[in-house]
Amino acid sequence: MSCSVVGTAQRYVGTTVTVRGVASTEGKVTTLSDTQCAASLSLSMDDNASKKRDVSAFRRTVGEKGVKADATVFGRFKATGDAKAPYGIDVYSVRDVNELPAAEGG
């Protein structure tokens, strides 16, 4: 993920962004994170986006328990009002998804 997007998040609210990071799902929340700056964004994939093959495949991949994937996400950047992940992306498309091996000992 571009740490600069998170670092200057207010500049990007309401705009379309393309960011790369590691996606994972915990409960019903999918997040995109970057270990470089310990930042994370929540990902919203509504029914319209889920009809797209790339988004539905991505959702299935990271929806499995413990599965993480490196991916490039394109969508609308927004403020969420959530203290844990104050910003998020309404996902329009996903590219270059690479499932990551399970963490050692995890």
Backbone bond lengths (Angstrom), bond angles and torsions (degrees), N, CA, C in turn:
res aa  C-N    CA-C-N  psi(-1)  N-CA   C-N-CA  omega(-1)  CA-C   N-CA-C  phi
1 M - - - 1.443 - - 1.509 107.46 -
2 S 1.270 115.33 145.73 1.440 117.78 176.36 1.524 107.98 -74.46
3 C 1.314 116.12 109.34 1.459 119.91 179.63 1.516 111.03 -61.04
4 S 1.336 116.89 -25.22 1.461 119.62 178.81 1.527 111.34 -66.75
5 V 1.347 117.69 -29.54 1.469 120.10 177.23 1.520 109.41 -64.90
6 V 1.333 116.66 -45.46 1.463 120.21 -179.61 1.530 110.60 -70.70
7 G 1.318 116.26 -38.88 1.467 120.49 -178.61 1.517 113.59 -64.14
8 T 1.310 116.46 -29.94 1.472 121.10 179.07 1.532 109.04 -124.14
9 A 1.322 114.87 44.53 1.462 122.12 -171.70 1.523 114.70 -53.90
10 Q 1.323 117.76 -40.00 1.472 119.67 -177.66 1.526 112.15 -56.92
11 R 1.312 116.99 -31.22 1.474 120.81 179.69 1.519 111.66 -66.18
12 Y 1.338 116.97 -26.26 1.459 120.67 -172.35 1.524 114.39 -100.38
13 V 1.328 118.07 -12.06 1.470 120.81 -178.21 1.530 109.55 -56.56
14 G 1.336 115.16 127.27 1.461 120.59 179.56 1.516 114.40 88.51
15 T 1.335 116.90 -2.33 1.468 119.90 179.30 1.523 109.68 -106.27
16 T 1.318 114.90 167.79 1.462 120.57 177.55 1.518 108.25 -93.60
17 V 1.335 115.74 130.83 1.463 120.86 -177.85 1.525 110.33 -127.58
18 T 1.319 115.46 158.53 1.452 122.48 171.74 1.515 106.48 -125.02
19 V 1.343 116.29 118.91 1.466 120.32 -178.68 1.521 110.22 -133.33
20 R 1.309 115.59 152.61 1.460 121.45 178.31 1.522 108.23 -116.53
21 G 1.323 116.17 141.07 1.456 120.24 179.05 1.509 110.44 -172.44
22 V 1.320 115.59 -170.62 1.459 121.57 179.34 1.523 108.04 -103.10
23 A 1.326 115.21 120.35 1.463 121.06 -179.11 1.514 110.48 -97.13
24 S 1.319 115.34 142.05 1.459 121.31 174.73 1.522 108.20 -153.22
25 T 1.325 115.18 159.26 1.458 120.32 -179.59 1.512 109.44 -120.38
26 E 1.316 114.94 132.83 1.455 121.31 175.40 1.519 106.44 -128.32
27 G 1.333 116.36 116.84 1.460 119.34 -173.59 1.515 108.61 67.18
28 K 1.320 116.27 -122.53 1.467 120.00 178.99 1.523 111.71 -106.18
29 V 1.320 116.63 5.78 1.463 120.68 -175.40 1.526 110.75 -105.32
30 T 1.336 115.96 123.48 1.461 121.50 175.05 1.524 107.40 -101.31
31 T 1.320 116.14 131.98 1.461 120.06 179.56 1.518 110.67 -125.93
32 L 1.320 114.76 155.53 1.455 122.91 174.50 1.515 104.96 -115.63
33 S 1.338 117.57 124.23 1.459 119.00 -176.65 1.520 111.77 -128.90
34 D 1.318 113.72 164.21 1.460 121.65 179.68 1.518 107.96 -137.37
35 T 1.334 116.50 117.58 1.461 120.23 -178.74 1.531 111.81 -69.09
36 Q 1.335 117.46 -22.03 1.470 120.83 -179.86 1.523 111.79 -58.19
37 C 1.335 116.78 -38.55 1.461 119.12 -177.23 1.524 111.93 -127.53
38 A 1.322 117.50 15.06 1.466 122.91 179.10 1.524 111.74 50.47
39 A 1.325 116.29 38.00 1.459 120.86 -179.12 1.518 109.86 -104.93
40 S 1.326 115.66 152.21 1.456 118.37 173.38 1.518 110.41 -145.80
41 L 1.324 114.42 149.15 1.463 122.44 179.11 1.515 107.81 -124.63
42 S 1.324 116.76 141.10 1.460 118.43 175.12 1.527 107.84 -82.90
43 L 1.329 116.25 145.62 1.461 121.06 -179.84 1.520 109.15 -111.08
44 S 1.340 116.08 128.50 1.460 121.40 176.33 1.513 108.16 -107.84
45 M 1.326 115.73 126.28 1.466 120.63 178.93 1.519 106.88 -125.35
46 D 1.340 116.19 93.59 1.461 119.36 -177.51 1.522 111.12 -76.83
47 D 1.317 115.76 176.05 1.463 120.31 -175.88 1.524 112.95 -59.60
48 N 1.346 117.82 -36.27 1.467 119.76 178.97 1.522 111.09 -64.25
49 A 1.327 116.66 -44.73 1.469 120.82 179.19 1.520 110.25 -66.39
50 S 1.340 116.54 -36.24 1.463 120.46 -176.99 1.523 112.95 -68.31
51 K 1.321 117.36 -14.81 1.469 120.39 176.89 1.523 110.87 -75.63
52 K 1.329 116.13 -17.76 1.460 120.37 177.58 1.519 108.43 -78.26
53 R 1.293 116.57 135.26 1.464 121.76 -175.72 1.528 112.55 -57.99
54 D 1.328 117.76 -42.81 1.469 120.17 -177.81 1.527 111.40 -64.22
55 V 1.317 117.12 -41.26 1.463 120.77 -177.87 1.526 110.65 -71.94
56 S 1.321 117.39 -42.14 1.469 119.22 -178.91 1.532 111.02 -67.06
57 A 1.331 118.12 -37.94 1.469 121.39 177.80 1.532 109.85 -65.13
58 F 1.321 116.37 -42.74 1.464 122.16 178.73 1.535 109.74 -62.14
59 R 1.316 116.30 -45.43 1.463 121.85 -179.29 1.539 110.91 -60.59
60 R 1.331 115.71 -42.38 1.469 120.22 177.87 1.527 110.89 -64.03
61 T 1.327 116.59 -44.86 1.469 121.22 -177.65 1.520 111.39 -60.03
62 V 1.325 117.19 -54.46 1.471 119.47 -175.32 1.522 112.27 -83.03
63 G 1.320 118.14 -6.41 1.453 121.37 177.89 1.506 113.06 -77.90
64 E 1.341 116.52 -16.07 1.458 120.30 178.70 1.529 109.32 -75.66
65 K 1.303 115.73 141.53 1.466 121.10 -176.23 1.535 111.74 -56.76
66 G 1.304 115.20 125.49 1.453 120.44 175.36 1.520 115.74 80.49
67 V 1.340 118.09 -1.01 1.461 119.82 -178.31 1.529 109.75 -86.91
68 K 1.321 115.28 132.94 1.464 121.64 175.94 1.518 107.55 -122.66
69 A 1.322 115.71 149.86 1.460 119.90 179.10 1.519 109.85 -142.92
70 D 1.312 114.91 138.88 1.447 123.01 173.45 1.530 105.26 -81.69
71 A 1.330 118.02 128.72 1.463 119.12 -175.35 1.521 111.99 -153.65
72 T 1.327 115.38 156.17 1.457 122.11 172.68 1.523 107.07 -103.99
73 V 1.329 115.87 122.51 1.456 122.08 -176.14 1.519 109.59 -113.46
74 F 1.337 115.52 134.92 1.453 122.73 178.87 1.518 107.41 -118.70
75 G 1.326 117.22 127.86 1.456 118.96 179.42 1.513 112.91 179.38
76 R 1.339 115.37 -173.32 1.457 122.42 -176.87 1.522 109.29 -89.59
77 F 1.323 115.77 125.39 1.463 123.11 -178.99 1.525 108.71 -80.98
78 K 1.341 117.26 136.19 1.464 119.96 -176.44 1.527 111.01 -146.28
79 A 1.328 115.12 159.80 1.461 121.42 171.68 1.531 105.87 -87.97
80 T 1.341 116.96 138.47 1.467 120.15 -176.46 1.518 113.59 -102.78
81 G 1.328 117.68 -23.62 1.455 121.01 -175.40 1.524 112.15 80.56
82 D 1.341 117.16 3.84 1.460 122.39 -179.91 1.531 108.60 -95.87
83 A 1.326 117.01 127.69 1.460 120.67 -177.21 1.529 112.88 -63.75
84 K 1.353 118.02 -35.24 1.467 120.76 -178.30 1.518 112.18 -71.13
85 A 1.321 116.37 -42.06 1.470 121.47 178.53 1.529 106.81 -133.86
86 P 1.340 116.35 83.78 1.466 120.05 -173.45 1.533 114.84 -66.13
87 Y 1.319 117.01 -14.29 1.464 120.17 179.30 1.516 110.38 -129.02
88 G 1.307 114.91 155.85 1.453 119.78 -179.48 1.514 111.28 -151.23
89 I 1.330 114.83 179.12 1.463 121.19 179.31 1.517 108.55 -132.92
90 D 1.334 115.88 129.70 1.466 121.09 168.44 1.520 104.47 -82.04
91 V 1.313 116.92 109.72 1.461 122.07 -171.14 1.523 112.14 -74.60
92 Y 1.347 115.34 126.26 1.467 121.69 175.33 1.519 110.46 -100.09
93 S 1.338 116.23 -38.75 1.467 119.70 178.56 1.523 109.73 -157.92
94 V 1.338 114.13 161.10 1.458 121.76 -178.81 1.522 108.06 -134.57
95 R 1.341 116.57 136.34 1.471 121.10 -179.94 1.521 109.74 -131.50
96 D 1.319 114.68 162.88 1.467 122.25 171.71 1.529 113.02 50.18
97 V 1.336 116.34 51.63 1.460 120.54 -179.57 1.531 109.54 -83.66
98 N 1.317 117.09 123.21 1.458 123.00 178.19 1.515 108.40 -124.64
99 E 1.329 116.03 112.71 1.462 119.74 178.45 1.514 108.37 -65.69
100 L 1.337 115.66 136.56 1.462 120.34 -178.25 1.525 110.01 -98.97
101 P 1.336 116.33 146.72 1.469 118.89 178.35 1.519 109.87 -63.64
102 A 1.318 117.33 149.79 1.475 121.61 179.07 1.525 109.25 -58.43
103 A 1.313 115.23 144.96 1.468 120.53 -179.47 1.526 109.34 -64.28
104 E 1.307 115.93 144.96 1.469 121.27 179.56 1.522 109.69 -62.42
105 G 1.307 116.48 132.78 1.452 121.44 176.36 1.513 114.26 68.22
106 G 1.344 117.97 9.69 1.458 119.02 -173.91 1.447 111.07 -104.71
